Every structure is written in structure tokens, then in C-alpha cells.
Amino acid sequence: MTTGTWRKSSRSQPQGANCVEGRAFAGRFQLRDSKLGDDSPVLDVSVTDFAGFLTAVKS
């Protein structure tokens, strides 16, 4: 996998503001600020680390 489509958070407001986008990219997981689009800094983490983060948030 070398590319991925950015997907907006399901918690996004109807206008699409105040949310993040995520994608799988090259075997990793990336997050960015949807308001900034391509100008946003990208948080790039391993899929394992992101899964651990989600587990911790849910508990």
C-alpha cells in the first residue's frame, strides 16, 4: 500500500469544520487537520502505535 484516501472523522460538524482526517499510508497511519488540508502538518505513526492509542482512549 503506497497511497491512501484521507477520510474525515465521523464526529465532524455538518459544515466539515473542527475535525481531523486520517488515512493508511505506506503501512502507517497518518492524521491531519482537515481545515488546513494539504498545508496541515501530518502526524505519522505505526499502525500498532495508533491501535494502542485507540485502545487507551476507549478505556
Backbone atoms as SQL, in Angstrom:
CREATE TABLE atoms (id INTEGER PRIMARY KEY, chain TEXT, resi INTEGER, resn TEXT, atom TEXT, x REAL, y REAL, z REAL);
INSERT INTO atoms VALUES
  (1, 'A', 1, 'MET', 'N', 0.850, -1.178, 0.000),
  (2, 'A', 1, 'MET', 'CA', 0.000, 0.000, 0.000),
  (3, 'A', 1, 'MET', 'C', 0.892, 1.236, 0.000),
  (4, 'A', 2, 'THR', 'N', 0.741, 2.092, -0.976),
  (5, 'A', 2, 'THR', 'CA', 1.569, 3.290, -1.040),
  (6, 'A', 2, 'THR', 'C', 0.749, 4.570, -0.967),
  (7, 'A', 3, 'THR', 'N', -0.533, 4.490, -1.192),
  (8, 'A', 3, 'THR', 'CA', -1.363, 5.689, -1.101),
  (9, 'A', 3, 'THR', 'C', -2.605, 5.384, -0.290),
  (10, 'A', 4, 'GLY', 'N', -3.244, 6.398, 0.159),
  (11, 'A', 4, 'GLY', 'CA', -4.488, 6.240, 0.888),
  (12, 'A', 4, 'GLY', 'C', -5.316, 7.501, 0.752),
  (13, 'A', 5, 'THR', 'N', -6.604, 7.335, 0.820),
  (14, 'A', 5, 'THR', 'CA', -7.520, 8.458, 0.730),
  (15, 'A', 5, 'THR', 'C', -7.762, 9.024, 2.116),
  (16, 'A', 6, 'TRP', 'N', -7.682, 10.336, 2.255),
  (17, 'A', 6, 'TRP', 'CA', -7.978, 10.986, 3.524),
  (18, 'A', 6, 'TRP', 'C', -9.463, 10.831, 3.803),
  (19, 'A', 7, 'ARG', 'N', -9.810, 10.451, 5.041),
  (20, 'A', 7, 'ARG', 'CA', -11.200, 10.297, 5.459),
  (21, 'A', 7, 'ARG', 'C', -11.442, 11.173, 6.671),
  (22, 'A', 8, 'LYS', 'N', -12.544, 11.931, 6.630),
  (23, 'A', 8, 'LYS', 'CA', -12.878, 12.822, 7.750),
  (24, 'A', 8, 'LYS', 'C', -13.465, 12.042, 8.907),
  (25, 'A', 9, 'SER', 'N', -13.270, 12.569, 10.082),
  (26, 'A', 9, 'SER', 'CA', -13.824, 11.992, 11.295),
  (27, 'A', 9, 'SER', 'C', -15.346, 11.945, 11.219),
  (28, 'A', 10, 'SER', 'N', -15.934, 10.890, 11.768),
  (29, 'A', 10, 'SER', 'CA', -17.397, 10.797, 11.814),
  (30, 'A', 10, 'SER', 'C', -17.975, 11.818, 12.780),
  (31, 'A', 11, 'ARG', 'N', -17.135, 12.418, 13.605),
  (32, 'A', 11, 'ARG', 'CA', -17.569, 13.453, 14.564),
  (33, 'A', 11, 'ARG', 'C', -17.531, 14.848, 13.956),
  (34, 'A', 12, 'SER', 'N', -17.219, 14.948, 12.681),
  (35, 'A', 12, 'SER', 'CA', -17.143, 16.242, 12.015),
  (36, 'A', 12, 'SER', 'C', -18.497, 16.936, 12.041),
  (37, 'A', 13, 'GLN', 'N', -18.459, 18.237, 12.253),
  (38, 'A', 13, 'GLN', 'CA', -19.693, 19.022, 12.207),
  (39, 'A', 13, 'GLN', 'C', -20.251, 18.995, 10.788),
  (40, 'A', 14, 'PRO', 'N', -21.544, 19.294, 10.633),
  (41, 'A', 14, 'PRO', 'CA', -22.130, 19.280, 9.281),
  (42, 'A', 14, 'PRO', 'C', -21.386, 20.148, 8.282),
  (43, 'A', 15, 'GLN', 'N', -20.811, 21.243, 8.736),
  (44, 'A', 15, 'GLN', 'CA', -20.073, 22.119, 7.820),
  (45, 'A', 15, 'GLN', 'C', -18.685, 21.569, 7.501),
  (46, 'A', 16, 'GLY', 'N', -18.275, 20.495, 8.177),
  (47, 'A', 16, 'GLY', 'CA', -16.968, 19.924, 7.923),
  (48, 'A', 16, 'GLY', 'C', -15.842, 20.604, 8.674),
  (49, 'A', 17, 'ALA', 'N', -16.172, 21.458, 9.638),
  (50, 'A', 17, 'ALA', 'CA', -15.142, 22.167, 10.395),
  (51, 'A', 17, 'ALA', 'C', -14.757, 21.371, 11.640),
  (52, 'A', 18, 'ASN', 'N', -13.659, 21.769, 12.250),
  (53, 'A', 18, 'ASN', 'CA', -13.242, 21.217, 13.536),
  (54, 'A', 18, 'ASN', 'C', -13.103, 19.707, 13.547),
  (55, 'A', 19, 'CYS', 'N', -12.413, 19.170, 12.603),
  (56, 'A', 19, 'CYS', 'CA', -12.225, 17.723, 12.619),
  (57, 'A', 19, 'CYS', 'C', -10.835, 17.351, 12.093),
  (58, 'A', 20, 'VAL', 'N', -10.550, 16.097, 12.212),
  (59, 'A', 20, 'VAL', 'CA', -9.297, 15.559, 11.691),
  (60, 'A', 20, 'VAL', 'C', -9.606, 14.597, 10.565),
  (61, 'A', 21, 'GLU', 'N', -8.595, 14.344, 9.769),
  (62, 'A', 21, 'GLU', 'CA', -8.689, 13.345, 8.710),
  (63, 'A', 21, 'GLU', 'C', -7.607, 12.310, 8.968),
  (64, 'A', 22, 'GLY', 'N', -7.870, 11.098, 8.597),
  (65, 'A', 22, 'GLY', 'CA', -6.896, 10.037, 8.763),
  (66, 'A', 22, 'GLY', 'C', -6.820, 9.178, 7.521),
  (67, 'A', 23, 'ARG', 'N', -5.696, 8.477, 7.392),
  (68, 'A', 23, 'ARG', 'CA', -5.544, 7.541, 6.283),
  (69, 'A', 23, 'ARG', 'C', -4.452, 6.539, 6.604),
  (70, 'A', 24, 'ALA', 'N', -4.558, 5.389, 5.982),
  (71, 'A', 24, 'ALA', 'CA', -3.469, 4.424, 5.987),
  (72, 'A', 24, 'ALA', 'C', -2.564, 4.805, 4.818),
  (73, 'A', 25, 'PHE', 'N', -1.271, 4.828, 5.069),
  (74, 'A', 25, 'PHE', 'CA', -0.325, 5.245, 4.029),
  (75, 'A', 25, 'PHE', 'C', 0.985, 4.507, 4.229),
  (76, 'A', 26, 'ALA', 'N', 1.378, 3.717, 3.246),
  (77, 'A', 26, 'ALA', 'CA', 2.661, 3.007, 3.256),
  (78, 'A', 26, 'ALA', 'C', 2.854, 2.186, 4.536),
  (79, 'A', 27, 'GLY', 'N', 1.791, 1.497, 4.963),
  (80, 'A', 27, 'GLY', 'CA', 1.881, 0.648, 6.144),
  (81, 'A', 27, 'GLY', 'C', 1.883, 1.401, 7.459),
  (82, 'A', 28, 'ARG', 'N', 1.526, 2.682, 7.424),
  (83, 'A', 28, 'ARG', 'CA', 1.485, 3.514, 8.633),
  (84, 'A', 28, 'ARG', 'C', 0.121, 4.173, 8.706),
  (85, 'A', 29, 'PHE', 'N', -0.132, 4.917, 9.785),
  (86, 'A', 29, 'PHE', 'CA', -1.376, 5.660, 9.903),
  (87, 'A', 29, 'PHE', 'C', -1.040, 7.128, 10.062),
  (88, 'A', 30, 'GLN', 'N', -1.762, 7.981, 9.329),
  (89, 'A', 30, 'GLN', 'CA', -1.491, 9.406, 9.355),
  (90, 'A', 30, 'GLN', 'C', -2.749, 10.182, 9.719),
  (91, 'A', 31, 'LEU', 'N', -2.566, 11.284, 10.458),
  (92, 'A', 31, 'LEU', 'CA', -3.646, 12.193, 10.829),
  (93, 'A', 31, 'LEU', 'C', -3.254, 13.610, 10.440),
  (94, 'A', 32, 'ARG', 'N', -4.255, 14.403, 10.066),
  (95, 'A', 32, 'ARG', 'CA', -4.011, 15.820, 9.778),
  (96, 'A', 32, 'ARG', 'C', -5.260, 16.632, 10.099),
  (97, 'A', 33, 'ASP', 'N', -5.105, 17.938, 10.175),
  (98, 'A', 33, 'ASP', 'CA', -6.201, 18.870, 10.420),
  (99, 'A', 33, 'ASP', 'C', -6.920, 19.111, 9.093),
  (100, 'A', 34, 'SER', 'N', -8.204, 18.785, 9.036),
  (101, 'A', 34, 'SER', 'CA', -8.928, 18.913, 7.771),
  (102, 'A', 34, 'SER', 'C', -9.087, 20.364, 7.319),
  (103, 'A', 35, 'LYS', 'N', -9.087, 21.299, 8.261),
  (104, 'A', 35, 'LYS', 'CA', -9.241, 22.706, 7.880),
  (105, 'A', 35, 'LYS', 'C', -8.036, 23.198, 7.076),
  (106, 'A', 36, 'LEU', 'N', -6.870, 22.634, 7.336),
  (107, 'A', 36, 'LEU', 'CA', -5.659, 23.066, 6.640),
  (108, 'A', 36, 'LEU', 'C', -5.384, 22.266, 5.378),
  (109, 'A', 37, 'GLY', 'N', -6.025, 21.104, 5.263),
  (110, 'A', 37, 'GLY', 'CA', -5.858, 20.282, 4.065),
  (111, 'A', 37, 'GLY', 'C', -4.403, 19.930, 3.807),
  (112, 'A', 38, 'ASP', 'N', -3.973, 20.119, 2.571),
  (113, 'A', 38, 'ASP', 'CA', -2.602, 19.763, 2.192),
  (114, 'A', 38, 'ASP', 'C', -1.540, 20.590, 2.911),
  (115, 'A', 39, 'ASP', 'N', -1.920, 21.713, 3.504),
  (116, 'A', 39, 'ASP', 'CA', -0.969, 22.546, 4.249),
  (117, 'A', 39, 'ASP', 'C', -0.804, 22.103, 5.699),
  (118, 'A', 40, 'SER', 'N', -1.596, 21.123, 6.132),
  (119, 'A', 40, 'SER', 'CA', -1.543, 20.663, 7.514),
  (120, 'A', 40, 'SER', 'C', -0.301, 19.825, 7.781),
  (121, 'A', 41, 'PRO', 'N', 0.298, 19.989, 8.959),
  (122, 'A', 41, 'PRO', 'CA', 1.321, 19.030, 9.366),
  (123, 'A', 41, 'PRO', 'C', 0.656, 17.655, 9.496),
  (124, 'A', 42, 'VAL', 'N', 1.404, 16.605, 9.278),
  (125, 'A', 42, 'VAL', 'CA', 0.867, 15.247, 9.334),
  (126, 'A', 42, 'VAL', 'C', 1.518, 14.497, 10.486),
  (127, 'A', 43, 'LEU', 'N', 0.674, 13.932, 11.351),
  (128, 'A', 43, 'LEU', 'CA', 1.139, 13.044, 12.408),
  (129, 'A', 43, 'LEU', 'C', 1.226, 11.652, 11.798),
  (130, 'A', 44, 'ASP', 'N', 2.411, 11.085, 11.774),
  (131, 'A', 44, 'ASP', 'CA', 2.673, 9.807, 11.110),
  (132, 'A', 44, 'ASP', 'C', 3.132, 8.792, 12.155),
  (133, 'A', 45, 'VAL', 'N', 2.326, 7.741, 12.383),
  (134, 'A', 45, 'VAL', 'CA', 2.649, 6.737, 13.399),
  (135, 'A', 45, 'VAL', 'C', 2.457, 5.340, 12.819),
  (136, 'A', 46, 'SER', 'N', 3.049, 4.366, 13.494),
  (137, 'A', 46, 'SER', 'CA', 2.843, 2.990, 13.054),
  (138, 'A', 46, 'SER', 'C', 1.401, 2.587, 13.323),
  (139, 'A', 47, 'VAL', 'N', 0.909, 1.638, 12.571),
  (140, 'A', 47, 'VAL', 'CA', -0.447, 1.134, 12.772),
  (141, 'A', 47, 'VAL', 'C', -0.575, 0.554, 14.179),
  (142, 'A', 48, 'THR', 'N', 0.455, -0.116, 14.664),
  (143, 'A', 48, 'THR', 'CA', 0.445, -0.701, 16.008),
  (144, 'A', 48, 'THR', 'C', 0.326, 0.382, 17.075),
  (145, 'A', 49, 'ASP', 'N', 1.106, 1.440, 16.953),
  (146, 'A', 49, 'ASP', 'CA', 1.035, 2.537, 17.923),
  (147, 'A', 49, 'ASP', 'C', -0.334, 3.206, 17.898),
  (148, 'A', 50, 'PHE', 'N', -0.904, 3.386, 16.705),
  (149, 'A', 50, 'PHE', 'CA', -2.208, 4.028, 16.622),
  (150, 'A', 50, 'PHE', 'C', -3.289, 3.134, 17.229),
  (151, 'A', 51, 'ALA', 'N', -3.205, 1.838, 16.999),
  (152, 'A', 51, 'ALA', 'CA', -4.164, 0.906, 17.600),
  (153, 'A', 51, 'ALA', 'C', -4.063, 0.953, 19.129),
  (154, 'A', 52, 'GLY', 'N', -2.854, 1.030, 19.658),
  (155, 'A', 52, 'GLY', 'CA', -2.662, 1.158, 21.095),
  (156, 'A', 52, 'GLY', 'C', -3.236, 2.448, 21.633),
  (157, 'A', 53, 'PHE', 'N', -3.075, 3.534, 20.887),
  (158, 'A', 53, 'PHE', 'CA', -3.656, 4.818, 21.273),
  (159, 'A', 53, 'PHE', 'C', -5.181, 4.715, 21.352),
  (160, 'A', 54, 'LEU', 'N', -5.803, 4.120, 20.328),
  (161, 'A', 54, 'LEU', 'CA', -7.259, 3.976, 20.320),
  (162, 'A', 54, 'LEU', 'C', -7.742, 3.118, 21.486),
  (163, 'A', 55, 'THR', 'N', -7.024, 2.057, 21.787),
  (164, 'A', 55, 'THR', 'CA', -7.378, 1.197, 22.924),
  (165, 'A', 55, 'THR', 'C', -7.335, 1.988, 24.222),
  (166, 'A', 56, 'ALA', 'N', -6.286, 2.790, 24.405),
  (167, 'A', 56, 'ALA', 'CA', -6.156, 3.587, 25.617),
  (168, 'A', 56, 'ALA', 'C', -7.261, 4.633, 25.731),
  (169, 'A', 57, 'VAL', 'N', -7.621, 5.264, 24.627),
  (170, 'A', 57, 'VAL', 'CA', -8.673, 6.285, 24.641),
  (171, 'A', 57, 'VAL', 'C', -10.019, 5.670, 24.984),
  (172, 'A', 58, 'LYS', 'N', -10.279, 4.484, 24.461),
  (173, 'A', 58, 'LYS', 'CA', -11.572, 3.820, 24.700),
  (174, 'A', 58, 'LYS', 'C', -11.727, 3.320, 26.120),
  (175, 'A', 59, 'SER', 'N', -10.616, 3.097, 26.820),
  (176, 'A', 59, 'SER', 'CA', -10.732, 2.531, 28.171),
  (177, 'A', 59, 'SER', 'C', -10.812, 3.555, 29.271);
